[in-house]
Amino acid sequence: MKLILLGAPGAGKGTVAKRLTQIDGSVQISTGDILRGEVNAQSELGKKAEEYMKKGDLVPDELIMGIMEKRLQEPDYQKGFLLDGFPRTIPQADALKKLMEKLNIKLDMVVNIDVPRDVIIDRLSTRRTCSNPQCQAIYNIKSMPTKVEGICDKCGSPVIQRADETAEAIAHRLDTYNQKTAPLIGFYEKEGMLKTFTATSSDEIVAGVKQALGI
């Protein structure tokens, strides 16, 4: 399958993507994970991206598109891919459309996950992430806490609250999403590619996607 996942930060795109990859071996492509890896490695790209990410701002298109062109040409995408958190703006969507035409890639569907703002704020403010760049397991102090408080179950590293998941940064991210990313819903509706799911359960969303794709 070749899908784009839309939805505000904390809507559950990453969880749904991981579930869908198990169906047919498609690869989850998260620009957020890629960028955080570059930040942790303190690469040239990472240093440029870090100042934007700490404030909850969108990373500039020229940085993102360079990552995506490289990523979509790697061999593992041949099985299919799930774009998690990309594109985020109309210009990115236009650029992605041209890139996919260039690489002869056809999308199956654009999945829009619509979750209430109060649910998202609660999810993100209680989320914790493993500080080990090679692990980055995600927990939630309410719904999925670590077995030992503050310690990753998988690798034993400390778990942290990311800088972009403080209350102030979350509010800024949601406002940024509403201003710059939400218009993508209309963009892909016009393309005839959009399917919106309003469930807060990842099980229901995955089942709906499978039904829509006939798998």
N, C-alpha and C positions, 0 to 999 in steps of 0.2 A: 504494500500500500504506500501511496505517496500523499501525505496529508500536511496541511498547515493547521496548527492549533492556535486559536485566538481566545483571549480572555484576559481580564485584569490580573495584575500580580496577586498571587494567592488563590486564583480561581481553581487551581488543581491541574493545570496543563501538564506539569512534569509527572505527576502521579498517573494521569490518564495515558500519557505517552509511554511510560515504562510498561504499563499493562498491555498496551497495543503492540509493543515490540515483541512480546512473547507469543503473539499469534502467528506471525509469519517471518520473524527474523529481521523486520525492518529496523533501521537504526534511528535512535533518538538524537536529533541534532539540536542542542540547546546553546544558543549564543551566549547566554548567561554563564553556563558552566565553562565554555571555552574561554570567555573573557576573564573569569575568575582564575582559571588556570594560568593565563598569561600574567595576571596581576601578581599571583603568588610566585611565579617564576621571575618576576621583575624584568620581563622582556621589554623591548622598545614599545611594542603595542600595548603591553600591560600597563606601563607607566603612563601612557597617554590616556588609556581608558579609566585608570583608577580614579582620577580627579572627578570624572563625571559620575562614576558608579557610587562613590561615597556620598554624593549629594542626592542620589536617586534620579539623576538626569539621564536622558538617553545618550548612548555613545554615538558619536557622529557617523553618518552613513558611510563615508569613505572607509572607515575602519571596519565596520560591519560587513560591507559588501566584499571587501578583500578576503575576509574570513570565509564568507559563504561560497565564493567562487572556488576557493581552494578546497573547501570541505566537500562540496557536491561532486568534485572530480575524483575523490578518493574511492577506491574499489568497493568498500563495504556498502556504499549507498545503492549499489545495483540491486540489492534485495528489496529496496524500498526505504523510505525515510519519513520521519515525523518532525516537522519544523516546530520547535517549542519556543514560543516567544519571539518569533520572527516571521514576517516583517512586522514592524511597529508603526510605520508611517506610510502614507500614500506614495511618497517618492521611493521608499524601499520596496513597496509592492510592485511599482512600475519597473524598478530596476531588476527585481527578482523575476518578473514575468519575462523580461528580455533575456536574462541570464538562462532561464529554463528553456526558452526557445532556442537559444544558442547551443545549449547542451542536449537538445532534443528530449527534454523531460516533460511529461504530462502529469499534472496533478489529478488525483482522484476526487478530492473534496477538501473544503475548508471547514473545520469544526470550530464553532463559536461556543465557549462555555460561559454561560451567564449566571453569575453568583452575586447575591446581595452584598452591598458594601460593608455592612456590619459583620457579616460572616467572614469576609476577607480580612478585615482589620483584626478580628479575634484570632484567625488562623496565623497570620504573619507575626503578630506581636508575641505569640507563644511558641513560635518556631525556633528551633536551635539546630545548628549545623556543626558537624565535626570540623575541627580546625586543621586537620591533616589534609593537604592538597590532593593526596592520592586516594583519599577516602571520601570525604565530604558527605557522609551519611546524614540524613535529615531526621530530626525528631520533633516532638511537640510536647511541651511540659504538661499539657492537659490530656491529650488523646494518645500520645505515644512517647512517654518519657523514657529516658535511659534507665537501665537496671540499677546502675550506680549514678547518683546525682552528679551531673556535670561531666561524666566520662562516657565516651563513645563505646557502645556495645561491641562494635566490630573491630576497632583497632586500639582502643584504650587512650586515645588522645582526648584533650579537653574539648567539650562542645561549647559553642559560643553563640551569642546573638549577633548576626551580621549587622554591619553599620547601616545597611539600607533597610533594616527591619525594626528600627526604633519607631516609636509612635509618630515622630515628626517626619521621618523619611517615608513611612508608609503613606501618610496623608499626601505628601508631595508626589509620590509615585502614582497614586490613584488619580490625583488631579492631572498629572502629566498624561496618564493613559486616556482619560476622558477627553482631553484636548487634542492629542496627537494620534492615538491608536484606535480609539472607538470608531472613527470614520472608516476604518478598514471594513467594518461590517457592511456598510453601504457599497463599498468598492467591490467586494466579493459577491454581494447580492446581485449586482449588475452583471457580474461575470457568470452568474448562474451556478456558482460553486459552493455557496454557503449553506450550512445546516446548523441551526442553533439548538443547544441543549440547556435546559434550565435546572436540571437536577443538581443537587449538591453532593450526591453519591457518585464516586468514580465508577462503581459497579454498573449503575444505571447508564452512565454516559458511554462506557465501553460497549455495553450491550446495544445501545442505540446506534453507535458507529458501525458495529458489526452488521446490524440489520440494514442500515442505509447502504453499506457496501455489498450486501448480499453474501456475507461470509459467516 
